[in-house]
Amino acid sequence: MTERVRLGDGASLAYEAVGSGIPLLSFHGAYSARGEVREFLEPMISARAVRRVYLDLPGHGDSRPSSGVRQPDDVLDLIELVLEAEVPVGRFLVLGHSFGGHVARAIAARHPDRVAGMALICPVLPGEQRTPAVAVVRDDHVSGALDPDQRAEYEGYFVVRTADTLDRFRSAVVSVVGEVDEQTIEQAITPGPHRADPDAVAVDAPVLVVSGRHDHWVGWERQERLGDRYPHATVVTAGDAGHALPHERPGLVAALLSDWLDEVAAGG
């Protein structure tokens, strides 16, 4: 069931929650929606004692129109209302893919003592991305089955182009592409500045950072250095994968998330 929080006129955020256990707020990337993260994450952790809260960031999916969201901290203020509704007290987890990784870090910076764990998948970082040259890891010539617009989206996102990744693209990505409010994205879906700077706040909890070596959208070198910032970080750079890492290497991501959740549980 879709729930909604509001912050004044024209500023709302839609989300859904499934499962029971420690709450996990999950954030998708720019130009996506909660359905993409739900599609890849549910098979990975649905058996765990985790209450998954899937949010549509302002300007995306069901969080439209979003004319009242005018700056990056407005996004975080809306997420605070979700926290008040779903996690009024106690600890919680955050997870983000792409720009959602930045949002996860920014929320963690606001609540470092409440965050029980943070998982960052191909996270956007402020500043220069230092991306590698565009390269295709594998191409089985399956994209010819797509119409021109979808083919461009698929080939721009996936560096592993197989029947399996095409199926994941169709089930997880096609349904959310294009559901955006461009003005809101330009004004508010940016990596700061924030009142609580993610680079200035320590998170003393298990942190997972996983990147793709062929990620030509956000890179991987700067992401590896997040291991120097978080004292309990596990940092993995996956070969033969790009920005669509959770779709291209789902087995690896699932194993890493399972280990991360074990570490969270061990930490109490």
C-alpha positions as CSV (number, residue, x, y, z in Angstrom):
1,M,0.0,0.0,0.0
2,T,1.3,3.4,-0.9
3,E,1.6,5.9,2.0
4,R,2.3,9.6,1.7
5,V,3.8,12.4,3.8
6,R,3.5,16.1,3.1
7,L,5.5,19.2,3.8
8,G,3.5,22.2,2.9
9,D,1.9,22.7,-0.5
10,G,3.4,20.9,-3.4
11,A,5.9,18.9,-1.4
12,S,5.0,15.2,-0.8
13,L,6.8,11.9,-0.7
14,A,5.2,8.5,-1.5
15,Y,6.5,5.2,0.0
16,E,5.5,1.7,0.8
17,A,6.6,-0.6,3.6
18,V,6.8,-4.4,3.6
19,G,8.0,-7.1,6.0
20,S,8.8,-6.9,9.7
21,G,11.9,-6.4,11.7
22,I,14.5,-3.6,11.8
23,P,13.4,-0.8,9.5
24,L,15.4,-0.2,6.4
25,L,14.9,3.0,4.3
26,S,15.9,2.3,0.7
27,F,16.6,5.1,-1.9
28,H,16.7,4.8,-5.7
29,G,18.8,6.7,-8.1
30,A,18.0,9.8,-10.1
31,Y,15.5,9.3,-13.0
32,S,14.4,6.0,-11.4
33,A,11.7,5.1,-8.8
34,R,11.2,2.9,-5.8
35,G,10.1,0.0,-8.0
36,E,13.7,-0.5,-9.3
37,V,15.2,-1.0,-5.9
38,R,12.2,-3.1,-4.7
39,E,12.7,-5.4,-7.7
40,F,16.3,-6.2,-7.1
41,L,16.3,-6.0,-3.3
42,E,13.3,-8.2,-2.4
43,P,14.8,-11.4,-3.7
44,M,18.0,-10.6,-1.8
45,I,16.7,-9.8,1.7
46,S,13.0,-10.6,1.9
47,A,13.7,-13.6,4.1
48,R,15.5,-11.5,6.7
49,A,13.9,-9.8,9.7
50,V,13.9,-6.4,8.0
51,R,11.0,-4.0,7.4
52,R,11.8,-2.6,3.9
53,V,10.6,1.0,3.4
54,Y,10.8,1.9,-0.3
55,L,10.6,5.6,-1.1
56,D,10.0,7.6,-4.3
57,L,12.3,10.6,-4.0
58,P,10.6,13.9,-4.8
59,G,10.2,14.4,-8.5
60,H,10.1,10.7,-9.2
61,G,7.3,8.0,-9.4
62,D,4.4,8.7,-7.1
63,S,6.2,11.6,-5.4
64,R,4.9,14.0,-8.1
65,P,4.2,16.8,-8.6
66,S,6.9,18.2,-6.3
67,S,7.0,21.9,-7.0
68,G,7.4,22.7,-3.3
69,V,10.7,20.8,-3.1
70,R,13.2,23.5,-4.0
71,Q,16.5,22.5,-2.4
72,P,18.4,19.4,-1.3
73,D,17.5,19.7,2.3
74,D,13.8,19.8,1.4
75,V,14.2,16.2,0.2
76,L,15.7,15.2,3.6
77,D,13.0,17.0,5.5
78,L,10.4,14.9,3.7
79,I,12.3,11.8,4.6
80,E,12.3,12.9,8.2
81,L,8.5,12.8,8.1
82,V,8.7,9.1,6.9
83,L,11.1,8.4,9.8
84,E,8.6,10.0,12.2
85,A,5.8,7.8,10.8
86,E,7.7,4.5,10.4
87,V,10.6,4.8,12.9
88,P,9.7,7.3,15.6
89,V,12.2,5.8,18.0
90,G,15.0,3.3,17.8
91,R,17.6,2.4,15.2
92,F,17.2,1.9,11.5
93,L,19.1,1.0,8.4
94,V,19.7,3.0,5.2
95,L,20.4,1.7,1.7
96,G,20.9,3.6,-1.5
97,H,21.7,2.9,-5.1
98,S,23.4,5.7,-7.2
99,F,22.0,9.1,-6.1
100,G,20.1,7.1,-3.4
101,G,23.5,6.3,-1.9
102,H,24.1,10.0,-1.4
103,V,20.7,10.4,0.2
104,A,21.5,7.5,2.5
105,R,24.7,9.2,3.6
106,A,22.9,12.5,4.1
107,I,20.2,10.9,6.3
108,A,22.9,9.0,8.2
109,A,24.6,12.3,8.8
110,R,21.5,13.7,10.4
111,H,21.1,10.6,12.7
112,P,24.5,9.0,13.2
113,D,23.5,7.6,16.6
114,R,20.4,6.0,15.3
115,V,21.8,4.4,12.1
116,A,22.4,0.7,12.7
117,G,24.0,0.2,9.3
118,M,24.4,1.7,5.9
119,A,24.7,0.1,2.5
120,L,25.8,2.1,-0.5
121,I,25.6,0.6,-4.0
122,C,27.4,2.6,-6.7
123,P,26.9,5.8,-4.7
124,V,27.0,9.3,-6.1
125,L,29.6,11.4,-4.3
126,P,29.8,15.2,-4.4
127,G,32.4,16.6,-6.6
128,E,34.3,15.1,-9.6
129,Q,33.1,11.6,-10.3
130,R,36.4,10.4,-12.0
131,T,34.7,7.9,-14.2
132,P,36.4,5.2,-16.3
133,A,36.1,5.1,-20.1
134,V,32.9,3.6,-21.4
135,A,33.5,-0.2,-21.9
136,V,31.2,-3.1,-22.6
137,V,32.0,-6.2,-20.6
138,R,29.8,-8.6,-22.5
139,D,27.4,-8.1,-25.4
140,D,25.2,-11.0,-26.5
141,H,23.4,-8.8,-29.0
142,V,20.1,-9.0,-27.1
143,S,19.2,-5.3,-27.2
144,G,17.9,-5.6,-30.8
145,A,14.7,-6.9,-29.2
146,L,14.0,-3.4,-27.7
147,D,12.5,-0.3,-29.3
148,P,15.0,2.5,-30.0
149,D,14.4,4.5,-26.8
150,Q,14.6,1.4,-24.6
151,R,17.6,0.2,-26.4
152,A,19.4,3.5,-25.7
153,E,18.5,3.3,-22.1
154,Y,19.6,-0.3,-21.7
155,E,22.9,0.2,-23.5
156,G,23.6,3.4,-21.6
157,Y,23.0,1.7,-18.3
158,F,24.2,-1.9,-18.7
159,V,27.7,-3.0,-19.5
160,V,26.7,-6.7,-19.3
161,R,24.2,-7.3,-22.0
162,T,22.8,-10.8,-21.7
163,A,19.4,-12.4,-21.8
164,D,19.4,-12.4,-18.0
165,T,20.2,-8.7,-17.7
166,L,17.7,-7.8,-20.4
167,D,15.0,-9.6,-18.4
168,R,16.0,-7.6,-15.3
169,F,16.0,-4.4,-17.3
170,R,12.5,-5.1,-18.5
171,S,11.2,-6.0,-15.1
172,A,12.9,-3.4,-12.9
173,V,13.9,-0.5,-15.1
174,V,11.5,-0.1,-18.0
175,S,8.5,0.5,-15.7
176,V,10.1,3.5,-13.9
177,V,12.0,5.3,-16.6
178,G,10.6,8.7,-17.5
179,E,8.4,9.1,-14.4
180,V,10.2,12.3,-13.3
181,D,9.6,16.0,-12.7
182,E,12.6,17.7,-14.4
183,Q,12.3,21.0,-12.5
184,T,12.4,19.2,-9.1
185,I,15.4,17.1,-10.1
186,E,17.3,20.2,-11.2
187,Q,16.6,22.1,-8.0
188,A,16.7,19.4,-5.3
189,I,18.1,16.1,-6.6
190,T,21.7,17.3,-6.2
191,P,24.4,16.2,-3.7
192,G,24.1,19.1,-1.4
193,P,24.9,21.4,0.2
194,H,23.3,20.0,3.3
195,R,23.0,21.3,6.9
196,A,24.6,18.1,8.0
197,D,27.5,17.4,5.7
198,P,27.9,13.6,5.1
199,D,31.6,14.0,4.7
200,A,31.9,15.6,8.2
201,V,29.9,13.1,10.3
202,A,31.2,9.8,11.5
203,V,28.9,6.7,11.3
204,D,30.0,4.1,13.8
205,A,28.0,1.2,12.4
206,P,28.6,-1.5,9.7
207,V,28.8,0.2,6.3
208,L,28.9,-1.6,3.0
209,V,30.2,0.2,-0.1
210,V,30.1,-1.8,-3.4
211,S,30.9,-0.4,-6.8
212,G,31.4,-1.6,-10.3
213,R,34.8,-1.2,-11.9
214,H,33.2,-0.3,-15.3
215,D,30.8,2.2,-13.8
216,H,31.1,5.1,-16.3
217,W,28.4,7.1,-14.4
218,V,29.9,7.6,-11.0
219,G,33.2,5.7,-11.0
220,W,34.7,3.5,-8.3
221,E,38.0,5.0,-7.1
222,R,36.6,7.7,-4.9
223,Q,34.0,5.3,-3.6
224,E,36.8,3.0,-2.4
225,R,38.1,5.8,-0.3
226,L,34.9,5.8,1.7
227,G,36.5,3.0,3.6
228,D,38.9,5.5,5.2
229,R,35.9,7.6,6.4
230,Y,33.8,4.9,8.0
231,P,35.6,2.7,10.7
232,H,33.5,-0.4,10.1
233,A,33.3,-0.3,6.4
234,T,33.5,-3.2,4.0
235,V,34.4,-1.9,0.6
236,V,34.1,-4.0,-2.6
237,T,34.8,-3.1,-6.2
238,A,33.2,-5.7,-8.5
239,G,34.9,-6.5,-11.7
240,D,32.9,-7.0,-14.9
241,A,30.1,-4.8,-13.8
242,G,29.0,-1.2,-14.1
243,H,26.4,1.2,-12.7
244,A,23.7,-1.5,-13.1
245,L,25.7,-3.6,-10.6
246,P,22.7,-5.0,-8.6
247,H,21.2,-6.2,-11.9
248,E,24.4,-7.4,-13.4
249,R,25.9,-9.2,-10.3
250,P,22.8,-9.9,-8.1
251,G,24.4,-13.0,-6.5
252,L,27.4,-10.9,-5.3
253,V,25.3,-8.1,-4.1
254,A,23.0,-10.5,-2.3
255,A,25.9,-12.2,-0.5
256,L,27.4,-8.9,0.5
257,L,24.1,-7.6,1.9
258,S,23.6,-10.8,3.8
259,D,27.0,-10.4,5.4
260,W,26.3,-6.8,6.2
261,L,23.0,-7.7,7.9
262,D,24.8,-10.3,9.9
263,E,27.2,-7.6,11.0
264,V,24.3,-5.3,11.9
265,A,22.7,-8.1,14.0
266,A,26.0,-8.9,15.7
267,G,26.3,-5.3,16.7
268,G,23.0,-5.3,18.4
